[in-house]
Amino acid sequence: MTADLISGRLGGDTFLAQVLGRAHARYPATYADAFAYLLTWPDLNQLLATHRLDSPRMRLSAGGTIDVAAYTQRQTYRRMPDWNRPVPHLVHEQLRNGATLVLDAIDEMHPPINEAAAGLEAWLGTHVQVNAYASWTAQEGFGVHWDDHDVIVLQVSGRKRWRIYGMTRVAPLYADMEFDHEAPTDPIDEFTMEPGDILHVPRGCWHAAAASEGEPSLHLTCGLNTTTGADFLAWVTDQMREHIEVRSDVPRDPDDQAAWTSTLAELVGRRLRDPGVVADYQRFLNEVAPARQAFSLPVAVTGELTMSSRIQLASQRCQVYKEETEIVLAAQGRRWRMAPKAAPAIGRLAEGRPIIVSELHAAVPDISERALLVLLRRLLDEGALIWVGEEGVAA
């Protein structure tokens, strides 16, 4: 899986603990075509031709966003919203003149990238959006800038020259108290990304990128949803609603206010001193994370799951644990409770890879085929499971 390849190249847990969000780092390719299957030029051409990619989902940039009137034509329909349809030869002209083509959230449209993003989310414990960038000239599409989220860049094909300028404000936010719009002038690092290379750029790190002159460059930027201390504290305080002091109105009598705030400080402080509080928060994020969009037609309607059906859990960020006399599957803000004898099957599903029902049954020989199919059907009907296909049947 692509996510396993990326996490292995970056250093796994060491990357999460010591590099992510702290410093930029480039990881040279072990082989050039490592990410070639994620997005080919024919794939990109097909996506552009067959999807409604209105601005800003699909846009052209050359030091700033180019007016859509320069490369689109307004289309009107009787039963659908109007949209600005890209005109191929006009798009080509803009790209020849130095524009960069940007396609946001390509993971929602292209299965190989969607699968890679789902795997990254399971590893990183956060939402991932993947954008595609295609450029042909040495002109920078965006100039020197910084992002309000960490990114992992995958160089798919061609080469891209990067300049890294460092940070002028550590850990900036989208809605920050102050902004630094003055870009540094001297880079602290310069390099060329080769096919198969990986780059991590933390949020707030100024950078600029451009293709080598006349050489097509295609790269994917995996944007990581920022989960900050402010988000954590909001969750902690939300957990405090069990206490009457938190549910009560703010005291109006000045004589009561000091004692009340002192009580709140003790309640919150006690929770923050719990050594497992951060792990609880991370588990909560995984439990409530929405699943990536996936449909299971026709089986979800006909109900014809068989022992040859290939299935997988809808969310790779699910959590499985034992609670008293039950096994609990927690995902997408819901919980499914099952008998302990189902634990081996749920554990196999929680590995995040498609599996054939017959193979799953081998893990739970004490459960009959019929009972297993009934359980899986329930999970399918309630959105916890997706049907991928049938063994031996071409997709």
Legacy VTK file of the C-alpha trace (Angstrom):
# vtk DataFile Version 3.0
C-alpha trace
ASCII
DATASET POLYDATA
POINTS 395 float
0.000 0.000 0.000
1.166 3.521 -0.787
0.621 4.698 2.793
2.869 1.921 4.112
5.536 2.900 1.586
5.331 6.569 2.598
5.347 5.923 6.352
8.282 3.542 5.952
10.272 6.030 3.889
9.579 8.861 6.340
10.521 6.827 9.391
7.175 5.802 10.869
6.618 6.852 14.467
9.955 8.700 14.538
8.692 11.022 11.810
5.455 11.657 13.717
7.268 12.413 16.960
10.270 14.388 15.735
9.694 15.809 12.230
6.009 16.313 11.439
5.069 19.975 11.867
8.566 20.930 13.038
11.006 21.050 10.136
11.095 20.503 6.389
12.718 17.301 5.204
13.311 15.733 1.784
13.401 11.958 1.363
15.106 10.845 -1.885
13.461 8.143 -3.964
14.361 4.501 -3.593
12.997 3.995 -7.102
11.765 6.602 -9.587
8.326 5.201 -10.408
7.256 4.737 -6.767
4.197 6.971 -7.230
3.740 6.712 -10.994
0.617 4.568 -10.708
-1.155 7.133 -8.537
-1.672 9.579 -11.400
-0.609 9.257 -15.035
-0.965 11.951 -17.672
-3.796 9.965 -19.366
-5.504 9.760 -15.942
-5.275 13.531 -15.569
-6.583 14.113 -19.090
-9.569 11.866 -18.398
-10.380 13.578 -15.106
-10.289 16.995 -16.736
-12.513 15.817 -19.580
-15.133 13.889 -17.616
-15.652 15.846 -14.367
-17.311 19.174 -13.684
-14.251 20.985 -12.402
-15.375 24.551 -11.938
-13.066 27.107 -10.330
-11.612 26.997 -7.721
-11.695 23.159 -7.760
-9.724 23.282 -10.988
-7.736 26.458 -11.580
-4.704 27.894 -13.307
-2.159 30.006 -11.477
0.807 32.094 -12.567
1.944 34.147 -9.589
-1.760 34.422 -8.772
-5.014 32.811 -9.901
-5.779 33.413 -13.595
-9.257 34.704 -14.434
-11.413 31.771 -15.536
-12.688 33.822 -18.492
-9.249 33.350 -20.080
-9.611 29.590 -20.483
-13.275 28.558 -19.932
-16.608 28.883 -21.667
-19.877 29.352 -19.813
-22.201 26.375 -20.259
-25.933 26.511 -19.504
-28.295 23.597 -18.914
-32.015 23.223 -18.332
-31.760 20.941 -15.286
-28.257 21.533 -13.961
-26.405 24.557 -12.638
-24.418 26.574 -15.150
-20.668 26.193 -15.005
-17.431 27.419 -16.539
-16.258 24.519 -18.709
-12.513 24.528 -19.442
-11.701 24.821 -23.167
-8.780 22.452 -23.875
-6.835 24.581 -26.366
-7.179 27.667 -24.155
-5.965 25.726 -21.120
-3.032 24.422 -23.158
-2.122 27.952 -24.199
-2.095 29.202 -20.606
0.109 26.281 -19.556
2.547 26.941 -22.399
2.765 30.537 -21.192
3.850 29.431 -17.708
0.675 28.676 -15.761
0.427 25.838 -13.236
-2.620 23.559 -13.342
-4.121 22.845 -9.917
-6.748 20.207 -9.184
-8.015 20.273 -5.596
-9.228 17.193 -3.703
-8.248 14.828 -6.499
-8.480 12.025 -3.925
-12.287 12.316 -4.173
-12.177 11.583 -7.911
-9.383 9.086 -8.498
-9.447 5.686 -6.694
-5.667 5.076 -6.454
-5.151 8.433 -4.749
-8.245 7.971 -2.585
-6.890 4.643 -1.319
-3.508 6.195 -0.560
-5.143 9.098 1.293
-7.263 6.719 3.393
-4.136 4.826 4.406
-2.349 8.050 5.312
-5.307 9.122 7.436
-5.145 5.849 9.372
-1.420 6.348 9.994
-1.491 10.080 10.744
-4.803 10.141 12.603
-6.076 13.166 10.704
-8.008 14.067 7.569
-5.952 14.244 4.378
-6.820 16.179 1.208
-4.714 15.581 -1.885
-4.221 18.255 -4.555
-2.498 17.710 -7.902
-0.115 20.223 -9.501
1.063 20.107 -13.124
3.516 22.603 -14.607
5.854 22.910 -17.579
7.948 26.036 -17.171
10.317 27.646 -14.677
7.670 30.222 -13.724
6.468 29.825 -10.143
2.744 29.250 -9.940
2.332 30.817 -6.487
5.528 32.668 -5.599
6.951 32.524 -2.082
4.171 31.568 0.340
3.301 29.480 3.395
0.397 27.125 4.132
-1.692 26.889 7.294
-1.397 23.081 7.308
1.413 20.545 7.094
1.959 18.927 3.700
3.588 15.763 2.392
4.599 16.160 -1.259
4.933 13.189 -3.616
6.812 13.829 -6.859
4.990 11.638 -9.370
6.858 12.460 -12.589
9.238 15.078 -13.940
11.260 17.327 -11.678
10.396 20.317 -9.521
12.775 22.926 -8.097
12.019 23.943 -4.509
13.276 26.794 -2.372
12.656 26.678 1.379
12.804 29.930 3.391
11.909 28.761 6.896
9.371 30.193 9.340
8.678 33.736 10.479
5.823 32.646 12.773
5.745 29.181 14.320
2.532 27.165 13.909
0.303 29.845 12.301
-3.417 29.152 12.015
-5.997 29.885 9.321
-7.801 32.190 11.770
-4.761 33.514 13.584
-4.351 36.475 15.899
-1.654 37.938 13.668
-0.158 37.298 10.251
3.273 37.849 8.779
2.897 38.825 5.132
6.539 39.812 4.654
8.214 36.913 2.845
11.883 36.152 3.599
14.273 36.903 0.744
17.047 34.353 1.349
16.294 30.625 1.108
17.685 28.278 3.735
17.543 25.272 1.391
17.269 24.634 -2.356
16.886 21.308 -4.133
15.208 19.565 -7.063
12.572 16.958 -6.403
13.068 13.882 -8.581
10.398 11.286 -9.448
9.659 9.176 -6.377
10.966 11.787 -3.906
8.950 12.774 -0.818
9.012 16.183 0.862
7.540 17.333 4.157
6.844 21.046 4.601
5.441 22.123 7.997
2.761 24.765 8.227
4.110 28.288 8.353
7.238 27.383 6.392
7.747 29.779 3.460
8.492 28.027 0.172
8.293 28.298 -3.609
8.395 25.707 -6.387
8.769 25.660 -10.178
9.247 22.989 -12.831
12.447 22.657 -14.792
12.147 24.618 -18.051
10.291 22.655 -20.709
9.985 19.488 -18.610
6.501 18.362 -17.538
6.233 18.053 -13.756
3.438 16.330 -11.885
3.256 16.171 -8.107
0.686 15.501 -5.394
0.432 17.518 -2.200
-1.163 15.731 0.747
-2.553 18.437 3.033
-2.967 17.330 6.646
-5.842 18.697 8.674
-4.401 20.781 11.484
-5.316 19.585 14.991
-4.027 22.137 17.478
-3.850 22.719 21.200
-6.878 24.971 20.813
-8.853 22.034 19.381
-7.636 19.781 22.191
-8.615 22.265 24.898
-12.067 22.690 23.320
-12.529 18.909 23.537
-11.307 18.807 27.136
-13.698 21.535 28.241
-16.541 19.837 26.388
-15.866 16.720 28.459
-16.416 18.793 31.599
-20.174 19.050 31.072
-20.685 16.188 33.512
-19.809 18.620 36.322
-22.538 20.897 37.628
-20.058 23.773 37.979
-19.492 23.691 34.225
-23.184 23.434 33.375
-24.127 26.256 35.724
-24.447 29.890 34.691
-21.477 32.193 35.102
-21.895 33.814 38.561
-23.021 37.436 38.511
-22.125 38.120 42.132
-18.430 39.183 42.265
-18.113 37.451 45.627
-18.862 34.062 44.010
-16.736 34.410 40.900
-13.293 33.694 42.336
-14.410 30.444 43.982
-16.235 29.360 40.822
-13.261 29.960 38.507
-10.992 28.210 41.007
-13.253 25.157 40.901
-13.223 25.164 37.091
-9.438 25.433 37.073
-9.194 22.413 39.391
-11.580 20.337 37.265
-9.798 21.129 34.010
-6.361 20.814 35.608
-7.206 17.391 37.003
-8.205 16.202 33.536
-5.080 17.647 31.934
-2.896 15.923 34.530
-4.301 12.549 33.483
-1.392 10.897 31.591
-3.804 9.294 29.148
-5.729 12.419 28.169
-3.954 12.988 24.837
-4.385 9.332 23.864
-8.088 9.645 24.735
-8.346 12.676 22.456
-6.599 10.909 19.578
-8.890 7.905 19.993
-11.900 10.243 19.990
-10.742 11.850 16.710
-10.434 8.434 15.079
-13.830 7.316 16.376
-15.706 10.333 14.992
-13.778 10.741 11.710
-16.142 10.405 8.725
-15.530 7.566 6.312
-14.353 8.251 2.793
-17.171 8.229 0.258
-17.906 4.713 -1.015
-21.019 3.013 -2.393
-21.833 -0.716 -2.400
-24.237 -1.113 -5.323
-25.970 -3.389 -6.165
-25.351 -5.524 -3.083
-26.345 -2.825 -0.576
-29.816 -2.809 -2.154
-30.271 -6.484 -3.025
-28.724 -7.770 0.185
-26.881 -10.573 -1.580
-23.657 -10.837 0.402
-22.070 -14.248 -0.166
-19.066 -16.157 1.107
-17.265 -14.954 -2.053
-17.960 -11.269 -1.396
-14.949 -9.019 -0.884
-15.611 -6.485 1.848
-13.864 -3.953 4.054
-14.713 -1.479 6.789
-15.773 1.944 5.531
-13.391 3.757 7.892
-9.744 2.827 8.281
-9.643 4.953 11.432
-12.050 2.706 13.335
-11.321 1.642 16.896
-12.011 -1.856 18.271
-12.009 -2.594 21.981
-13.621 -4.768 24.641
-16.224 -3.271 26.947
-17.503 -5.515 29.737
-18.942 -8.564 27.909
-19.035 -7.069 24.403
-16.727 -6.197 21.535
-17.199 -2.602 20.387
-16.489 -1.279 16.913
-16.326 2.536 17.104
-16.260 4.528 13.871
-17.905 7.505 12.175
-19.313 8.738 15.474
-21.177 5.463 16.102
-20.651 2.233 18.040
-21.549 -1.318 17.065
-21.653 -3.912 19.845
-21.084 -7.615 19.211
-20.504 -10.867 21.070
-16.862 -11.560 22.043
-16.642 -14.524 19.639
-16.863 -12.026 16.745
-13.630 -10.325 17.894
-11.238 -12.185 15.519
-13.376 -11.280 12.489
-13.702 -7.635 13.502
-9.975 -7.536 14.185
-9.251 -8.770 10.655
-11.595 -6.149 9.202
-9.952 -3.439 11.303
-6.657 -4.087 9.507
-8.131 -1.878 6.780
-7.678 -4.152 3.769
-10.370 -5.860 1.668
-11.013 -9.460 2.646
-13.179 -12.260 1.267
-15.990 -13.360 3.565
-14.859 -17.002 3.403
-11.401 -15.963 4.669
-13.035 -13.948 7.410
-15.098 -16.979 8.413
-11.920 -19.000 8.873
-11.005 -16.624 11.714
-14.297 -17.362 13.539
-15.084 -21.072 13.084
-17.473 -20.951 16.061
-19.796 -18.673 14.069
-21.882 -20.252 11.316
-21.697 -18.910 7.778
-25.282 -17.714 8.019
-24.705 -15.906 11.322
-21.573 -14.226 9.942
-23.434 -13.066 6.820
-26.234 -11.665 9.001
-23.681 -9.718 11.083
-21.908 -8.381 8.015
-25.203 -7.444 6.410
-26.096 -5.425 9.487
-22.775 -3.571 9.291
-23.309 -2.972 5.570
-26.853 -1.651 6.067
-25.678 0.742 8.787
-22.732 2.151 6.830
-19.880 0.514 8.725
-18.993 -1.889 5.906
-18.596 -1.584 2.143
-18.838 -4.234 -0.560
-15.846 -4.166 -2.909
-16.675 -6.985 -5.327
-16.912 -10.726 -5.723
-13.975 -13.132 -5.780
-13.361 -14.465 -9.287
-15.603 -11.831 -10.925
-13.915 -9.095 -12.986
-14.536 -5.582 -11.730
LINES 1 396
395 0 1 2 3 4 5 6 7 8 9 10 11 12 13 14 15 16 17 18 19 20 21 22 23 24 25 26 27 28 29 30 31 32 33 34 35 36 37 38 39 40 41 42 43 44 45 46 47 48 49 50 51 52 53 54 55 56 57 58 59 60 61 62 63 64 65 66 67 68 69 70 71 72 73 74 75 76 77 78 79 80 81 82 83 84 85 86 87 88 89 90 91 92 93 94 95 96 97 98 99 100 101 102 103 104 105 106 107 108 109 110 111 112 113 114 115 116 117 118 119 120 121 122 123 124 125 126 127 128 129 130 131 132 133 134 135 136 137 138 139 140 141 142 143 144 145 146 147 148 149 150 151 152 153 154 155 156 157 158 159 160 161 162 163 164 165 166 167 168 169 170 171 172 173 174 175 176 177 178 179 180 181 182 183 184 185 186 187 188 189 190 191 192 193 194 195 196 197 198 199 200 201 202 203 204 205 206 207 208 209 210 211 212 213 214 215 216 217 218 219 220 221 222 223 224 225 226 227 228 229 230 231 232 233 234 235 236 237 238 239 240 241 242 243 244 245 246 247 248 249 250 251 252 253 254 255 256 257 258 259 260 261 262 263 264 265 266 267 268 269 270 271 272 273 274 275 276 277 278 279 280 281 282 283 284 285 286 287 288 289 290 291 292 293 294 295 296 297 298 299 300 301 302 303 304 305 306 307 308 309 310 311 312 313 314 315 316 317 318 319 320 321 322 323 324 325 326 327 328 329 330 331 332 333 334 335 336 337 338 339 340 341 342 343 344 345 346 347 348 349 350 351 352 353 354 355 356 357 358 359 360 361 362 363 364 365 366 367 368 369 370 371 372 373 374 375 376 377 378 379 380 381 382 383 384 385 386 387 388 389 390 391 392 393 394
